[in-house]
Amino acid sequence: MRANRCVRVCARLILLVFVTATALLAPPPPLFAAGAPGTPPAGPGLPATVPAIGRTWPVGLRPRVLRGWEPPATVYGPGHRGVDLAAPAGTPVRAVAPGRIAFAGRVAGRGVISVDLTGTGDPPLRTTYEPVTAAVEEGEEVEPGEVIGTVDASGSHCTSPCVHWGLRRGEGYLNPLSLLPPRLLHRGPSRLLPLA
C-alpha cells in the first residue's frame, strides 16, 4: 500500500516537473502576428493591414525621424512602440487622419493625446502623441491636419526635442508610419515643370 502511494506521488512530481519545464522552455508568445511590419493580429472584424489613410504628418511637412518603430519580440520585450519625430517645443501637432479624441490629458507626468481613427474597424486604430499640451477635449471630432496640441518643452524621452507618435489596435502596437501613403513618406524636392 505504501509502495503504491509512493509511485503515485513520484508520478505526480515527475508530471509537475515536465509541465513546468515545458512551460518555461516554450518560446514567449509574439506581440505581433506574422507578416509585414504594421500588420495587426488577425481576428473577427479586424482588417489584415493598416490602411494608408493619413493625409499629413503629425508635425511639420516631413520631419526627421529620430528613432523608428522597433517592434518587440514579445509583449513585455524591449523595443520602441512608435516613432520619434524631431519637433521643437511649441510646434503644432496635427491629427493625421479623421477621428475622435479618445483621451487628452496627462499620463505619468506627460501630456498625451489619443485619437480613435474613423472607419478603421472595431476596435478602431488609435494614434497617440506625446509629450503635448492638448488644444482639444475628449469626444471632439477632428479632421486631418487639424491642430490638436503643441509639443511640450519637457517630458520627452528623446535626447533632442521630439514628439512620440504611436499607433495601436486594441492592445497591439503597430507602425504609425504605415498610416502615411507613399507620397507623404517619400516626398522629394519640389520641381518646376514647363507650362507648355
C-alpha positions as CSV (number, residue, x, y, z in Angstrom):
1,M,0.0,0.0,0.0
2,R,2.8,2.4,0.9
3,A,4.6,1.5,-2.3
4,N,1.5,2.4,-4.4
5,R,1.3,5.8,-2.7
6,C,5.0,6.5,-3.3
7,V,4.6,5.6,-7.0
8,R,1.6,8.0,-7.3
9,V,3.5,10.8,-5.6
10,C,6.6,10.3,-7.7
11,A,4.5,10.2,-10.9
12,R,2.8,13.4,-9.9
13,L,6.1,15.1,-9.2
14,I,7.6,13.9,-12.5
15,L,4.5,15.2,-14.3
16,L,4.7,18.6,-12.5
17,V,8.4,18.9,-13.4
18,F,7.7,18.0,-17.0
19,V,4.9,20.5,-17.3
20,T,6.9,23.3,-15.6
21,A,9.9,22.7,-17.8
22,T,7.8,22.7,-21.0
23,A,6.2,26.0,-20.0
24,L,9.5,27.6,-19.1
25,L,11.3,26.4,-22.2
26,A,8.5,27.3,-24.7
27,P,9.1,30.5,-26.7
28,P,7.2,33.5,-25.4
29,P,4.0,34.5,-27.3
30,P,4.6,37.0,-30.1
31,L,3.3,40.5,-29.7
32,F,2.6,40.8,-33.4
33,A,1.2,38.4,-35.9
34,A,3.4,37.1,-38.6
35,G,3.5,39.3,-41.7
36,A,4.8,42.7,-42.7
37,P,5.6,45.4,-40.1
38,G,2.4,47.2,-39.2
39,T,0.2,44.1,-39.7
40,P,-2.2,43.8,-36.7
41,P,-3.2,40.4,-35.3
42,A,-6.0,38.9,-37.5
43,G,-9.3,38.4,-35.9
44,P,-13.0,38.9,-36.3
45,G,-13.7,42.3,-37.8
46,L,-10.0,43.3,-37.9
47,P,-8.6,44.2,-41.3
48,A,-5.4,42.4,-42.3
49,T,-3.3,45.6,-42.9
50,V,-3.1,49.2,-41.8
51,P,-4.9,51.4,-44.3
52,A,-2.7,54.4,-45.5
53,I,-5.4,56.9,-44.6
54,G,-3.0,59.6,-43.2
55,R,-3.2,62.9,-45.0
56,T,-0.5,64.8,-43.2
57,W,2.5,64.3,-40.8
58,P,1.8,64.9,-37.2
59,V,4.4,67.7,-37.1
60,G,6.0,69.7,-39.9
61,L,6.0,68.8,-43.6
62,R,8.4,65.9,-43.4
63,P,10.0,65.8,-40.0
64,R,13.3,63.9,-39.3
65,V,12.6,60.5,-37.8
66,L,14.9,60.4,-34.7
67,R,14.0,56.8,-33.8
68,G,11.9,54.4,-35.9
69,W,9.5,51.7,-34.9
70,E,11.2,48.7,-33.4
71,P,8.6,46.1,-32.5
72,P,9.5,44.0,-29.5
73,A,9.7,40.2,-30.0
74,T,7.3,39.6,-27.0
75,V,4.6,41.5,-25.2
76,Y,7.0,42.8,-22.5
77,G,10.2,42.7,-24.5
78,P,12.4,45.7,-25.3
79,G,11.6,47.8,-28.4
80,H,10.2,51.1,-29.5
81,R,6.4,51.1,-29.8
82,G,6.2,54.2,-32.1
83,V,8.3,56.7,-33.9
84,D,10.1,59.8,-32.6
85,L,9.8,62.8,-34.8
86,A,12.0,65.9,-34.4
87,A,9.9,68.8,-33.3
88,P,10.9,71.8,-31.1
89,A,8.8,72.8,-28.2
90,G,5.7,74.7,-29.3
91,T,5.4,73.0,-32.7
92,P,1.8,72.4,-33.6
93,V,0.7,68.8,-33.5
94,R,-1.9,67.8,-36.1
95,A,-4.3,64.9,-36.5
96,V,-3.0,62.7,-39.3
97,A,-6.5,61.3,-40.2
98,P,-10.1,62.0,-39.3
99,G,-11.2,60.7,-35.9
100,R,-12.5,61.4,-32.4
101,I,-10.4,62.4,-29.4
102,A,-10.3,59.4,-27.1
103,F,-8.1,61.0,-24.5
104,A,-6.4,64.3,-23.8
105,G,-4.6,64.7,-20.5
106,R,-1.6,63.7,-18.5
107,V,-0.2,60.2,-18.1
108,A,2.9,59.7,-15.8
109,G,3.5,63.5,-15.9
110,R,3.4,63.7,-19.7
111,G,0.8,65.4,-21.9
112,V,-0.8,62.7,-24.1
113,I,-3.5,62.8,-26.8
114,S,-5.1,59.7,-28.3
115,V,-7.3,59.8,-31.4
116,D,-9.6,56.9,-32.5
117,L,-9.5,56.9,-36.3
118,T,-12.8,57.0,-38.1
119,G,-13.8,53.9,-40.2
120,T,-10.8,51.7,-39.2
121,G,-12.7,48.7,-37.7
122,D,-13.6,47.5,-34.2
123,P,-11.6,48.2,-32.2
124,P,-10.5,51.2,-34.2
125,L,-7.0,52.2,-34.9
126,R,-5.8,54.7,-32.3
127,T,-2.9,57.2,-32.8
128,T,-1.1,58.7,-29.8
129,Y,1.0,61.8,-29.4
130,E,3.3,62.8,-26.5
131,P,4.5,65.0,-24.9
132,V,1.9,67.5,-25.9
133,T,-0.2,70.3,-24.5
134,A,-3.8,69.5,-25.7
135,A,-5.8,72.0,-27.7
136,V,-8.8,69.6,-27.8
137,E,-11.0,67.8,-25.4
138,E,-12.1,64.2,-25.1
139,G,-15.0,63.4,-27.5
140,E,-14.2,66.1,-30.1
141,E,-14.2,65.1,-33.8
142,V,-11.0,66.1,-35.6
143,E,-10.1,66.4,-39.3
144,P,-6.8,65.6,-40.9
145,G,-4.4,68.5,-40.5
146,E,-6.3,70.0,-37.6
147,V,-4.1,71.2,-34.8
148,I,-4.8,69.1,-31.7
149,G,-2.0,70.5,-29.5
150,T,1.6,71.7,-29.3
151,V,4.8,69.9,-28.4
152,D,5.7,70.3,-24.7
153,A,9.1,71.6,-23.6
154,S,9.5,68.8,-21.1
155,G,8.6,65.1,-20.8
156,S,10.2,63.8,-23.9
157,H,12.3,60.6,-23.8
158,C,14.4,61.9,-26.8
159,T,17.8,63.5,-26.4
160,S,16.6,66.4,-28.5
161,P,13.0,67.8,-28.7
162,C,10.6,65.4,-30.3
163,V,7.1,64.1,-30.4
164,H,6.5,60.4,-29.9
165,W,3.8,59.2,-32.4
166,G,2.3,55.8,-31.7
167,L,-0.4,53.5,-33.3
168,R,-2.4,50.8,-31.7
169,R,-5.3,48.5,-32.4
170,G,-6.7,47.2,-29.1
171,E,-3.6,46.0,-27.2
172,G,-1.4,45.5,-30.3
173,Y,1.2,48.2,-31.3
174,L,1.7,49.0,-34.9
175,N,4.0,51.1,-37.1
176,P,2.4,54.6,-37.3
177,L,4.4,55.3,-40.5
178,S,2.2,52.7,-42.2
179,L,-0.7,55.2,-42.0
180,L,1.1,57.5,-44.4
181,P,0.8,57.0,-48.2
182,P,4.0,56.8,-50.2
183,R,3.5,60.4,-51.5
184,L,4.0,61.7,-47.9
185,L,6.7,59.2,-46.9
186,H,8.9,59.7,-50.0
187,R,8.3,63.2,-51.0
188,G,11.2,64.5,-53.0
189,P,12.2,68.1,-53.7
190,S,9.8,70.4,-55.5
191,R,10.3,70.6,-59.3
192,L,9.2,73.3,-61.6
193,L,7.7,71.9,-64.8
194,P,7.1,73.8,-68.1
195,L,3.6,75.0,-68.7
196,A,3.6,74.1,-72.3
